[in-house]
Amino acid sequence: MPIAPDTKDWTWVLERPCAECGFDSASVPPDEVAALIHTAADRWAEILRRPPAALRQRARDDRWSPLEYACHVRDVFALFDRRLGLMVAEDDPTFANWDQDATAVEERYNEQDPVAVAAELAAAAAALAASFDAVRGAAWDRRGSRSDGATFTVASFSRYLVHDPLHHLYDVGSELAPDRP
């Protein structure tokens, strides 16, 4: 059963700590984002070792299951890697819209194989972390925009991204939720 789409503009996490999970993305130096991506992927791998029935269960009607969140995180890593590539290669690209809620339904997130999702999430995280590790000097200042007009530098884009997988650990009640201020 689909949940109501999240219509919040989460770009505010660049300005202040998240009131829900407590993560302060503004305090993260961009050159530490790759390491945080690896940490998040490791934490998601732990979650995906839970029994499949537990992974598919929603704790609340308005939240995804741990498996659905893991699929979302996998897809966010892949999407952000493509967008980062555009920001580095093109001058001020505009990103195509991505409807995460429609993707969750269309891709049947809650029916996917947790073992496959774990492997795909790890691969997507490794690729994205490598892409951020390759950013040097003035490339951190290159710009890109979402289709809704939100603009980012590579540095702010990196901090915006890292909140997502860590916040979703909080959403699934993980004992491995972010411990960074």
C-alpha positions as CSV (number, residue, x, y, z in Angstrom):
1,M,0.0,0.0,0.0
2,P,1.5,3.4,-1.0
3,I,2.0,6.0,1.7
4,A,1.3,9.7,1.3
5,P,4.1,11.4,-0.6
6,D,6.6,13.4,1.3
7,T,6.2,17.0,0.1
8,K,8.8,18.6,2.4
9,D,11.6,20.6,1.0
10,W,14.5,19.0,2.9
11,T,17.1,21.6,1.8
12,W,16.7,23.2,5.2
13,V,19.0,20.5,6.6
14,L,21.8,22.6,5.1
15,E,21.1,25.4,7.6
16,R,20.2,23.7,10.9
17,P,20.3,20.3,12.5
18,C,17.5,17.9,11.7
19,A,14.9,18.1,14.5
20,E,13.9,14.4,14.0
21,C,17.3,12.6,13.7
22,G,19.6,15.2,15.2
23,F,22.1,15.1,12.3
24,D,23.8,18.4,11.6
25,S,24.8,18.3,7.9
26,A,26.1,21.9,8.0
27,S,28.9,20.7,10.4
28,V,30.2,18.1,7.9
29,P,33.2,19.1,5.9
30,P,32.6,18.0,2.3
31,D,35.8,15.9,2.2
32,E,34.3,13.7,5.0
33,V,31.1,12.9,3.0
34,A,32.7,9.8,1.3
35,A,33.5,8.3,4.6
36,L,30.0,8.9,5.9
37,I,28.6,7.3,2.8
38,H,30.6,4.1,3.6
39,T,29.5,4.3,7.2
40,A,25.8,4.6,6.2
41,A,26.2,1.7,3.7
42,D,27.7,-0.5,6.5
43,R,24.8,0.4,8.8
44,W,22.3,-0.5,6.1
45,A,24.0,-3.8,5.5
46,E,23.5,-4.6,9.1
47,I,19.8,-3.8,8.9
48,L,19.4,-5.9,5.7
49,R,20.6,-8.9,7.6
50,R,17.3,-8.9,9.6
51,P,14.7,-11.6,8.8
52,P,12.9,-10.7,5.5
53,A,9.5,-10.6,7.3
54,A,10.8,-7.9,9.7
55,L,12.3,-6.0,6.8
56,R,9.0,-5.8,5.0
57,Q,6.9,-4.7,8.0
58,R,5.9,-1.1,8.4
59,A,6.0,0.2,11.9
60,R,3.5,2.9,11.0
61,D,1.1,3.4,8.1
62,D,2.9,6.7,7.1
63,R,6.4,5.2,7.0
64,W,8.1,2.8,4.7
65,S,9.4,-0.6,5.8
66,P,13.2,-1.0,6.4
67,L,13.4,-2.8,3.1
68,E,11.6,0.1,1.3
69,Y,13.9,2.6,2.9
70,A,17.0,0.5,2.0
71,C,15.8,0.5,-1.7
72,H,15.3,4.2,-1.5
73,V,18.8,4.8,-0.1
74,R,20.3,2.6,-2.8
75,D,18.5,4.6,-5.5
76,V,19.4,7.9,-3.9
77,F,23.1,6.9,-4.0
78,A,22.8,6.0,-7.7
79,L,20.8,9.2,-8.5
80,F,23.2,11.5,-6.6
81,D,26.2,9.9,-8.4
82,R,24.7,10.7,-11.7
83,R,23.8,14.2,-10.6
84,L,27.3,14.8,-9.2
85,G,28.7,13.6,-12.5
86,L,26.6,16.3,-14.2
87,M,27.7,19.0,-11.9
88,V,31.4,18.2,-12.5
89,A,31.1,17.8,-16.3
90,E,28.6,20.5,-17.2
91,D,28.0,24.2,-16.2
92,D,25.1,24.6,-13.9
93,P,23.0,21.6,-15.0
94,T,19.3,21.2,-14.1
95,F,18.4,17.8,-12.7
96,A,15.4,16.0,-14.0
97,N,12.6,15.6,-11.5
98,W,12.6,12.3,-9.5
99,D,9.5,11.1,-7.8
100,Q,10.7,8.9,-5.0
101,D,7.3,7.8,-3.9
102,A,6.3,6.8,-7.5
103,T,9.6,4.9,-7.8
104,A,8.9,3.0,-4.6
105,V,5.5,1.8,-6.0
106,E,6.7,1.2,-9.6
107,E,9.8,-0.7,-8.5
108,R,7.9,-2.7,-5.8
109,Y,10.5,-1.8,-3.2
110,N,8.9,-4.0,-0.5
111,E,9.0,-7.1,-2.7
112,Q,12.7,-6.9,-3.6
113,D,15.2,-9.4,-2.4
114,P,17.1,-8.0,0.7
115,V,20.3,-9.8,-0.3
116,A,20.3,-8.3,-3.7
117,V,19.3,-4.8,-2.3
118,A,22.3,-5.1,0.2
119,A,24.7,-5.8,-2.7
120,E,23.3,-3.1,-4.9
121,L,23.3,-0.5,-2.1
122,A,26.9,-1.3,-1.3
123,A,27.9,-1.0,-4.9
124,A,26.0,2.3,-5.3
125,A,27.5,3.7,-2.1
126,A,31.0,2.7,-3.2
127,A,30.6,4.4,-6.6
128,L,29.2,7.6,-5.1
129,A,31.9,7.7,-2.4
130,A,34.6,7.3,-5.1
131,S,33.0,10.1,-7.1
132,F,33.0,12.5,-4.0
133,D,36.6,11.4,-3.2
134,A,37.6,12.5,-6.7
135,V,36.4,16.1,-6.2
136,R,39.2,18.5,-5.8
137,G,39.7,22.2,-5.3
138,A,37.4,24.5,-7.1
139,A,35.2,21.6,-8.2
140,W,33.5,21.8,-4.8
141,D,32.1,25.2,-5.9
142,R,30.5,23.9,-9.2
143,R,26.8,24.4,-9.3
144,G,23.7,22.4,-10.2
145,S,19.9,22.9,-9.7
146,R,16.9,20.7,-9.1
147,S,13.9,21.1,-11.3
148,D,12.1,22.9,-8.5
149,G,14.8,25.7,-8.5
150,A,16.8,24.6,-5.4
151,T,20.5,25.2,-6.2
152,F,23.5,23.5,-4.8
153,T,27.3,23.6,-5.0
154,V,29.0,20.3,-5.0
155,A,29.9,21.0,-1.4
156,S,26.3,21.7,-0.3
157,F,25.1,18.9,-2.5
158,S,27.4,16.5,-0.6
159,R,26.1,17.6,2.8
160,Y,22.5,17.5,1.6
161,L,23.0,13.9,0.4
162,V,24.6,12.5,3.5
163,H,21.6,13.4,5.7
164,D,19.3,11.2,3.7
165,P,20.7,7.7,4.4
166,L,21.5,8.5,8.0
167,H,18.1,10.0,8.6
168,H,16.4,6.9,7.2
169,L,18.4,4.8,9.7
170,Y,16.5,6.9,12.3
171,D,13.3,6.2,10.5
172,V,13.7,2.5,10.8
173,G,14.5,2.8,14.5
174,S,18.1,1.6,14.0
175,E,20.3,1.3,17.0
176,L,22.9,2.3,14.4
177,A,21.4,5.8,13.8
178,P,23.8,8.7,13.5
179,D,26.0,9.4,16.4
180,R,27.6,12.4,14.9
181,P,26.3,15.8,16.2
